[in-house]
Structure formats: structure tokens, C-alpha cells
Amino acid sequence: MRSQSTPGPFLRPVRVTITIPYNAYQSLIERSNQQGRSLSNLAAYLIETSLQAIQPHEHQQSRSETMEGLQRRT
């Protein structure tokens, strides 16, 4: 059996618990309601897009390295 951190053919989402300030929580709730999406979906989207904006080259590089590793296994 594979652990969540071990890359496989399909990378599954991982559940994470965080603590955020109440004002940030309220803003997320309002925005998720306006967009008609779940709070967790909005939070995941915001985190992912923020990480891509901060380190787009590094993110793409690690993703391509993961894909190369998967291709070598097959």
C-alpha cells in the first residue's frame, strides 16, 4: 500500500487542517457563497493559485520531474 506522499500514477488530494483568523474565515465564507462553491474547494483553489503565482517556474519544474519519474517506471 502506498502512502499519500509517495507519487503514484494518480496523485490524490490530501486532507489538511489549518487554523486561520476569524476575519479570513468570514471572507472565505462570503466569497464561497457568492461563487456557489464549497469552502474547501475555494480554499484549495486559492492556495494552489497563490503557490503558482509565487513560484511558477519551480512549481512547473517539480511537476515535470514527477511526470518524468512516472514515465520511467512504466
C-alpha positions as a Markdown table, in Angstrom:
| # | Residue | x | y | z |
|---|---|---|---|---|
| 1 | Met | 0.0 | 0.0 | 0.0 |
| 2 | Arg | 1.3 | 3.5 | -0.9 |
| 3 | Ser | 1.4 | 6.4 | 1.5 |
| 4 | Gln | -0.1 | 9.7 | 0.5 |
| 5 | Ser | 3.3 | 11.3 | 0.0 |
| 6 | Thr | 4.6 | 8.6 | -2.4 |
| 7 | Pro | 3.8 | 9.6 | -6.0 |
| 8 | Gly | 1.8 | 7.1 | -7.9 |
| 9 | Pro | 0.1 | 7.1 | -11.3 |
| 10 | Phe | -2.6 | 9.3 | -9.9 |
| 11 | Leu | -1.8 | 11.9 | -7.3 |
| 12 | Arg | -4.7 | 12.0 | -4.8 |
| 13 | Pro | -5.7 | 15.1 | -2.9 |
| 14 | Val | -4.6 | 15.2 | 0.7 |
| 15 | Arg | -6.7 | 16.5 | 3.6 |
| 16 | Val | -5.1 | 19.3 | 5.7 |
| 17 | Thr | -6.4 | 21.0 | 8.8 |
| 18 | Ile | -5.4 | 24.6 | 9.4 |
| 19 | Thr | -6.3 | 27.4 | 11.8 |
| 20 | Ile | -7.0 | 30.9 | 10.3 |
| 21 | Pro | -8.1 | 34.2 | 11.7 |
| 22 | Tyr | -11.8 | 34.7 | 12.1 |
| 23 | Asn | -11.9 | 37.6 | 9.6 |
| 24 | Ala | -10.2 | 35.4 | 7.0 |
| 25 | Tyr | -12.8 | 32.7 | 7.6 |
| 26 | Gln | -15.6 | 35.2 | 7.2 |
| 27 | Ser | -14.2 | 36.4 | 3.9 |
| 28 | Leu | -13.8 | 32.9 | 2.7 |
| 29 | Ile | -17.4 | 32.0 | 3.6 |
| 30 | Glu | -18.8 | 35.1 | 1.9 |
| 31 | Arg | -16.7 | 34.5 | -1.3 |
| 32 | Ser | -17.6 | 30.8 | -1.4 |
| 33 | Asn | -21.3 | 31.7 | -1.1 |
| 34 | Gln | -21.0 | 34.3 | -3.9 |
| 35 | Gln | -19.3 | 31.8 | -6.2 |
| 36 | Gly | -21.5 | 28.9 | -5.3 |
| 37 | Arg | -18.7 | 26.6 | -4.3 |
| 38 | Ser | -17.7 | 24.9 | -1.1 |
| 39 | Leu | -15.4 | 26.5 | 1.4 |
| 40 | Ser | -12.8 | 23.7 | 1.0 |
| 41 | Asn | -12.9 | 24.0 | -2.8 |
| 42 | Leu | -12.3 | 27.7 | -2.7 |
| 43 | Ala | -9.5 | 27.4 | -0.1 |
| 44 | Ala | -7.8 | 24.7 | -2.2 |
| 45 | Tyr | -8.1 | 26.9 | -5.3 |
| 46 | Leu | -6.7 | 30.0 | -3.6 |
| 47 | Ile | -3.8 | 28.1 | -2.1 |
| 48 | Glu | -2.9 | 26.5 | -5.4 |
| 49 | Thr | -3.1 | 29.7 | -7.4 |
| 50 | Ser | -1.1 | 31.6 | -4.8 |
| 51 | Leu | 1.7 | 29.0 | -4.9 |
| 52 | Gln | 1.7 | 29.1 | -8.7 |
| 53 | Ala | 1.9 | 32.9 | -8.7 |
| 54 | Ile | 4.8 | 32.9 | -6.2 |
| 55 | Gln | 6.9 | 30.2 | -7.7 |
| 56 | Pro | 5.6 | 29.4 | -11.2 |
| 57 | His | 8.9 | 28.1 | -12.6 |
| 58 | Glu | 9.7 | 26.0 | -9.5 |
| 59 | His | 6.2 | 24.5 | -9.4 |
| 60 | Gln | 6.3 | 23.6 | -13.1 |
| 61 | Gln | 9.8 | 22.1 | -12.7 |
| 62 | Ser | 8.8 | 19.8 | -9.8 |
| 63 | Arg | 5.7 | 18.7 | -11.6 |
| 64 | Ser | 7.6 | 17.8 | -14.8 |
| 65 | Glu | 10.2 | 15.9 | -12.6 |
| 66 | Thr | 7.3 | 14.0 | -11.1 |
| 67 | Met | 5.9 | 13.1 | -14.6 |
| 68 | Glu | 9.4 | 12.1 | -15.8 |
| 69 | Gly | 9.7 | 9.8 | -12.8 |
| 70 | Leu | 6.3 | 8.2 | -13.6 |
| 71 | Gln | 7.2 | 7.7 | -17.2 |
| 72 | Arg | 10.5 | 5.9 | -16.2 |
| 73 | Arg | 8.5 | 3.4 | -14.1 |
| 74 | Thr | 6.3 | 2.3 | -17.0 |
